[in-house]
Amino acid sequence: MMQLRLKSFAAAVLGLSGVVLTGCGGLNSTVPIAKQGPALHGNVHGGQQPIIGATIQLYAAGSSGYGSAYPSYPAGRTSLLTTTVLTDAGGSFDITGDYQCPSPTTGVYLVAYGGQPAGPASPANSSIALMAALGPCGLLSSSTYVVINEITTVASVWALSPFMAGVANIGTTSTNPQGLLDAFATVNKLTNTTFGGVSGPALPAGATIPVAKINTLADILAACVNSAGDTGVDSACDMLFTAATVNSVRPTDTITAAMNLAQHPNQGTSLYMIAVKDSPFQPTVQDEPTDFSLVITYSGGGLSTPSGIATDLSGNVWVANFGGNSLTKLDALGTTSTDPTGVLSGANGYKIGPLSAPTAVALDQSGNAWVTNGGNNTVAKVSSDGSGSSIFQGGGLSGPSSVSIDAGGNAWVANGKGASVTLINSSGTLSNFNGGGIASPSAIAIDPK
């Protein structure tokens, strides 16, 4: 069994997850598609009731840095939409050719602002901000139907939080488009945006998500959404925004509050009491949680005492199984047409002869997995499909505990028992370095400069 925290792991992968999507490079190109985007339809709910008169916006992800905004919306507009779209008396909305996709692979997401959550006679709540992440714009079609509610908001925010700096500021660097693509894909593991419920269509068989905690977080947001807003001390919105204040900056909407909680999961756990008072989403946690991180748990696929994890350029996740003398390779986007578990390495993982109590794994530019073997003091280079391997030994390898690959394709290995570092160059020659205070090294990293 293996558990992955969305916040900490997602920055690198945010994968192990998601709807079946294709494409990777150029996620945030700003070259417009000539034709208008397909019509989109959906509904906005606060808890179990429609929100009337909410303003709908369609945002695109940026590419100039983490938390960057998309730079090229239509003149005079703050989102991709060229007309104003509001929800009707039933909370429904229609987007009919009102936008262009920046590129087929640009990640896009819908946000609903404000509106009346308790019927046409109720006051508007300016604190409302709910969202649903849709993924690559080119995959949208006229049959796309989206429910925006607190569940889709929690799933979207927690998956995308490493890339977020605000409601309209979700972006990545030019060197990590795959990470953001995987983050969008993760949303469809946590929720089904067509129905607005917990557990998405791409959740692999054998993987589980914390349903009760997701519901609890959604109920906390719903307590604020289904109210008159931030009306004063001890109102639901006041308690939420106060608990989600970071660096003395207090949120003013529910998405920003959710983002702060996702990025600071040890904060605001006492808010679970708000969910107890009015819980439209069930079941919920019964006791105050220790944190608000969301963990995806994987089992099967040969996972056995997992000791190391890494991702390749396609976002696939590789796990070194210390107890199984094997490697498990998981599809970054979740389920596949051939394997509902999302496991690419078979039921028992790749069991290559040289693997012996593997402790760590790293991927090179060609997709080869470099594995340190604590059981036989070697390093194995395993092909991307697990069909073959090379073995390296000697060169001071002793209790190898960690491995990292530099830009030249050289492997650097920390020797936990050898008080040294071994370099395996791109030609396969081993060199050993010791001294300088190196003692029982347990990890190694490459300076990008």
C-alpha positions in Angstrom: 0.0 0.0 0.0 1.3 3.5 -0.8 -0.1 6.9 0.2 0.6 10.1 -1.6 -0.3 13.6 -0.2 -1.7 15.8 -3.0 -0.1 19.0 -1.7 3.5 17.8 -1.3 3.7 15.3 -4.2 1.6 17.2 -6.7 4.2 19.9 -7.4 6.3 17.3 -9.1 3.7 14.9 -10.4 0.2 15.7 -9.3 -0.4 12.7 -11.3 -1.0 9.1 -10.3 -4.3 10.3 -11.4 -6.9 11.8 -13.5 -9.1 11.6 -16.5 -7.8 9.9 -19.6 -6.2 12.9 -21.3 -3.5 13.0 -24.0 -0.8 15.4 -24.9 1.9 17.0 -22.8 4.2 19.7 -24.2 2.9 23.2 -25.0 0.3 23.1 -22.3 0.0 26.8 -22.1 0.6 28.0 -25.7 -1.0 31.4 -26.3 -1.6 30.8 -30.1 -5.4 31.0 -30.6 -7.4 28.3 -32.3 -9.2 29.8 -35.3 -12.6 28.5 -34.4 -14.8 29.3 -31.5 -14.9 26.9 -28.6 -17.8 24.4 -28.3 -20.9 25.2 -26.3 -20.7 24.3 -22.6 -23.6 23.8 -20.3 -23.8 23.3 -16.5 -25.2 24.1 -13.2 -24.0 25.9 -10.0 -25.1 24.6 -6.6 -24.4 25.6 -3.1 -24.8 22.4 -1.1 -28.0 20.9 -2.6 -29.6 24.1 -3.8 -29.1 26.2 -7.0 -27.3 29.5 -6.9 -29.2 32.2 -8.9 -27.4 35.0 -10.7 -23.9 33.7 -10.3 -21.4 35.1 -12.8 -19.6 32.4 -14.8 -16.0 32.9 -15.9 -13.8 30.6 -18.0 -10.1 31.0 -17.1 -6.9 29.6 -18.8 -3.7 28.6 -17.1 -0.6 30.7 -17.3 2.9 29.6 -18.4 5.2 32.3 -17.1 5.7 30.8 -13.6 3.9 29.0 -10.7 0.8 31.0 -9.9 1.0 33.0 -13.1 -2.1 34.3 -14.9 -3.0 33.7 -18.5 -1.8 37.0 -20.3 -4.0 37.3 -23.4 -7.7 37.4 -22.6 -10.0 39.3 -25.1 -9.7 43.0 -25.0 -11.6 44.4 -22.0 -12.2 41.0 -20.5 -10.8 39.2 -17.5 -11.5 35.6 -18.7 -11.8 33.8 -22.0 -15.5 34.6 -22.3 -16.5 37.5 -24.5 -20.0 37.9 -23.1 -21.4 37.9 -19.6 -22.8 34.6 -18.5 -25.1 34.3 -15.5 -26.9 31.3 -13.9 -30.7 31.2 -14.2 -33.4 30.5 -11.5 -32.4 26.9 -11.5 -28.7 27.6 -11.3 -28.1 26.5 -14.9 -25.8 28.3 -17.4 -25.0 28.1 -21.1 -21.8 29.1 -22.8 -22.5 29.2 -26.5 -19.4 29.9 -28.6 -18.4 32.8 -26.3 -14.7 31.9 -26.2 -11.6 30.6 -28.1 -9.2 28.0 -26.8 -5.7 29.5 -26.5 -4.4 26.1 -27.6 -5.8 22.5 -27.5 -3.5 21.7 -24.6 -4.1 24.8 -22.4 -5.7 23.9 -19.1 -9.0 25.7 -18.5 -11.3 26.0 -15.5 -14.8 27.4 -14.7 -15.4 29.7 -11.8 -18.8 30.9 -10.4 -18.9 34.2 -8.5 -21.5 35.5 -6.2 -25.2 35.0 -6.7 -28.2 34.2 -4.5 -27.9 30.9 -2.7 -31.2 30.8 -1.0 -33.7 31.7 -3.7 -34.7 34.9 -5.6 -35.7 36.7 -2.5 -32.4 36.1 -0.7 -29.5 38.5 -0.6 -26.6 38.0 -2.9 -23.5 36.5 -1.3 -20.3 38.2 -2.6 -18.1 35.7 -0.8 -19.1 32.9 -3.1 -16.4 31.6 -5.5 -16.8 28.0 -6.7 -14.8 26.2 -9.4 -14.5 23.1 -11.6 -11.2 22.4 -13.4 -11.9 21.0 -16.9 -8.4 20.2 -18.2 -7.1 20.7 -21.8 -9.3 23.1 -23.7 -9.1 21.0 -26.9 -10.9 18.1 -25.1 -14.0 20.2 -24.5 -17.0 19.3 -26.7 -20.7 20.4 -27.1 -21.6 17.4 -24.9 -19.5 18.8 -22.0 -21.8 19.4 -19.0 -20.3 20.7 -15.7 -21.6 20.9 -12.2 -19.9 23.5 -10.1 -20.3 23.0 -6.4 -18.2 22.7 -3.2 -17.1 19.1 -4.1 -15.7 20.2 -7.4 -14.1 23.2 -5.7 -12.3 21.1 -3.1 -11.1 18.6 -5.8 -9.9 21.4 -8.1 -8.2 23.5 -5.5 -6.4 20.7 -3.7 -5.2 19.2 -6.9 -4.1 22.6 -8.4 -2.9 24.3 -5.2 0.9 23.9 -5.9 0.2 25.9 -9.1 -2.1 28.5 -7.5 -1.6 32.0 -6.3 -5.3 33.1 -6.6 -8.6 32.4 -8.3 -7.4 33.8 -11.7 -3.7 32.8 -11.1 -3.1 29.2 -11.9 0.0 28.6 -13.9 3.3 26.7 -14.3 6.8 27.3 -15.6 7.8 26.7 -19.2 9.8 23.6 -18.0 6.9 21.9 -16.2 3.8 21.8 -18.4 3.4 18.1 -17.7 3.1 18.7 -14.0 0.2 21.1 -14.5 -1.4 18.7 -17.0 -1.2 15.9 -14.4 -2.7 18.3 -11.8 -5.8 19.0 -14.0 -6.0 15.2 -14.6 -6.0 14.6 -10.8 -9.2 16.5 -10.4 -11.1 13.8 -12.3 -9.8 11.2 -9.9 -11.3 13.1 -6.9 -14.6 14.2 -8.5 -16.9 13.7 -11.4 -17.5 17.2 -12.7 -20.5 16.0 -14.7 -22.4 15.1 -11.5 -20.5 17.1 -8.9 -19.9 14.1 -6.6 -16.9 12.5 -4.8 -14.8 10.0 -6.8 -14.1 10.6 -10.4 -14.2 8.5 -13.5 -10.4 8.1 -13.6 -9.9 6.7 -10.1 -8.0 3.5 -10.7 -9.2 0.2 -9.3 -7.4 -0.5 -6.1 -6.9 3.2 -5.3 -8.9 5.0 -2.6 -9.5 8.6 -1.7 -10.6 10.2 1.6 -14.3 10.6 0.8 -15.3 11.7 4.4 -12.6 14.4 4.5 -13.5 15.7 1.0 -17.1 15.9 2.1 -16.2 17.7 5.3 -14.1 20.3 3.4 -17.0 20.8 1.0 -19.5 21.2 3.9 -17.2 23.8 5.5 -17.3 25.8 2.2 -21.1 25.2 1.9 -21.7 26.8 5.3 -20.3 30.1 3.9 -21.8 29.7 0.4 -25.3 29.1 1.7 -25.4 32.3 3.8 -25.6 36.0 3.5 -21.8 36.2 3.3 -19.1 37.6 5.6 -21.7 39.5 7.7 -19.7 39.7 10.9 -18.0 37.9 13.8 -18.9 34.2 14.1 -20.7 34.0 10.8 -19.7 30.9 8.8 -17.8 33.0 6.3 -16.0 35.0 9.1 -14.9 31.8 10.8 -13.7 30.3 7.5 -11.8 33.4 6.4 -10.3 33.9 9.8 -9.1 30.3 10.0 -7.7 30.5 6.4 -5.8 33.8 6.9 -2.2 33.5 5.8 0.6 36.0 6.5 -2.1 38.4 7.9 -3.9 38.4 4.6 -7.6 37.4 5.0 -9.4 35.8 2.2 -12.6 37.4 0.8 -14.0 34.4 -1.2 -14.3 30.7 -0.7 -11.8 29.6 -3.4 -9.0 31.7 -1.9 -9.9 30.3 1.6 -9.8 26.8 0.2 -6.4 27.5 -1.5 -4.9 28.7 1.8 -6.1 25.6 3.6 -4.8 23.3 0.8 -1.4 25.0 0.9 -1.3 25.1 4.7 -3.0 21.8 5.6 -2.3 22.0 9.3 -4.3 25.2 9.5 -8.0 25.6 10.4 -8.8 22.0 11.3 -11.3 23.2 14.0 -13.5 24.3 11.1 -14.8 20.8 10.9 -17.4 21.9 13.5 -19.0 24.1 10.9 -19.6 21.1 8.8 -21.3 19.3 11.7 -24.0 22.1 11.9 -25.2 21.7 8.3 -23.8 18.9 6.2 -25.2 18.6 2.7 -22.5 16.2 1.8 -22.2 12.9 3.6 -20.4 11.0 5.2 -18.2 13.4 7.1 -15.3 12.9 9.5 -16.5 12.2 13.0 -13.5 13.8 14.9 -11.4 16.9 14.3 -8.8 15.9 11.7 -5.1 16.4 12.4 -4.7 18.2 9.1 -6.6 19.0 5.9 -4.2 17.2 3.5 -5.8 14.8 1.0 -4.1 11.5 0.5 -4.6 9.0 -2.3 -3.9 5.5 -1.3 -2.7 2.9 -3.8 -2.4 -0.9 -3.5 -1.7 -3.7 -5.8 0.6 -3.5 -8.9 3.4 -5.2 -7.0 3.7 -2.4 -4.3 5.6 -3.9 -1.4 7.4 -1.7 1.2 7.8 1.2 -1.3 11.0 3.0 -0.6 11.5 5.4 -3.5 9.5 7.3 -6.1 10.1 9.3 -9.2 8.4 10.5 -12.4 9.4 10.3 -16.0 8.9 13.0 -18.7 5.5 11.7 -19.5 4.4 12.0 -15.8 4.3 8.3 -15.2 5.2 7.4 -11.7 7.9 4.8 -10.8 8.1 3.2 -7.4 11.0 1.1 -6.0 9.6 -1.8 -3.9 12.1 -2.6 -1.2 10.1 -5.6 -0.1 9.2 -6.9 -3.6 12.6 -6.6 -5.4 10.7 -4.8 -8.1 9.6 -1.6 -9.8 6.0 -0.5 -10.1 5.1 1.9 -13.0 1.8 3.8 -12.7 0.1 5.8 -15.5 0.1 9.5 -14.6 -3.4 10.0 -15.9 -5.0 7.2 -14.0 -7.0 4.4 -15.6 -6.2 3.3 -19.2 -8.2 1.5 -21.8 -6.3 -1.7 -21.1 -5.8 -1.5 -17.4 -8.4 0.0 -15.0 -5.8 0.0 -12.2 -3.6 2.4 -14.1 -0.6 0.1 -13.5 1.7 -0.2 -16.5 4.1 -2.7 -15.1 1.8 -5.7 -14.5 0.3 -7.2 -11.4 3.7 -7.8 -9.8 5.7 -4.9 -11.1 8.9 -5.2 -13.2 10.9 -7.9 -11.6 14.3 -7.6 -13.2 17.1 -9.9 -12.1 19.5 -7.3 -10.7 16.9 -5.7 -8.4 17.6 -6.5 -4.8 16.0 -4.6 -1.9 15.8 -1.4 -4.1 16.0 1.8 -2.1 15.6 4.6 -4.6 14.8 5.4 -8.2 15.5 8.2 -10.7 14.6 8.7 -14.3 16.9 9.9 -17.1 15.9 11.9 -20.2 15.4 8.7 -22.2 12.9 7.3 -19.6 15.3 4.7 -18.2 14.9 4.0 -14.5 18.1 4.1 -12.4 17.7 2.0 -9.2 19.9 1.7 -6.2 20.0 -1.8 -4.7 20.7 -2.1 -1.0 20.6 -5.9 -1.2 23.6 -6.4 -3.5 25.3 -3.0 -3.5 24.6 -2.2 -7.1 22.8 0.2 -9.4 20.5 -1.1 -12.1 19.5 0.8 -15.2 16.1 -0.5 -16.3 14.6 0.3 -19.7 11.5 2.4 -19.9 9.3 -0.6 -20.6 10.9 -2.8 -18.0 12.1 -5.3 -20.6 15.8 -5.1 -19.9 18.5 -3.7 -17.6 22.2 -3.0 -17.1 24.0 -3.5 -13.8 26.7 -1.4 -12.3 28.8 -2.5 -9.4 32.1 -1.6 -7.7 33.2 2.0 -7.8 32.7 2.3 -4.0 29.0 1.3 -4.1 28.1 0.4 -0.6 24.6 0.5 0.8 23.5 2.8 -2.0 20.6 4.9 -0.6 19.8 7.5 -3.2 20.4 8.4 -6.9 20.0 11.5 -9.0 20.6 12.1 -12.7 22.3 15.3 -14.0 21.7 17.1 -17.3 24.5 15.2 -18.9 22.9 11.8 -18.1 25.4 11.0 -15.4 24.1 9.1 -12.3 25.2 10.3 -8.8 24.7 7.8 -6.0 24.9 8.4 -2.2 26.5 5.4 -0.4 24.9 5.1 3.0 27.4 2.6 4.2 30.4 3.8 2.3 30.5 7.4 3.5 31.0 8.4 -0.2 29.4 9.4 -3.5 29.7 7.3 -6.7 29.5 8.9 -10.1 28.4 6.6 -13.0 29.1 8.7 -16.1 27.1 8.4 -19.4 29.7 5.9 -20.7 29.2 3.6 -17.7 32.5 4.4 -15.9 32.3 4.5 -12.1 34.2 7.0 -9.9 34.1 7.4 -6.2 34.3 10.5 -4.1 34.7 10.6 -0.3 35.9 12.9 2.4 34.8 16.5 2.8 32.5 15.5 5.7 30.5 12.9 3.8 29.2 10.4 6.4 26.4 7.9 6.0 24.7 10.0 3.1 21.0 9.2 2.8 20.0 11.5 -0.1 21.5 13.3 -3.1 20.3 16.1 -5.4 21.8 17.9 -8.4 22.3 21.6 -8.5 20.4 22.8 -11.6 23.1 25.4 -12.2 
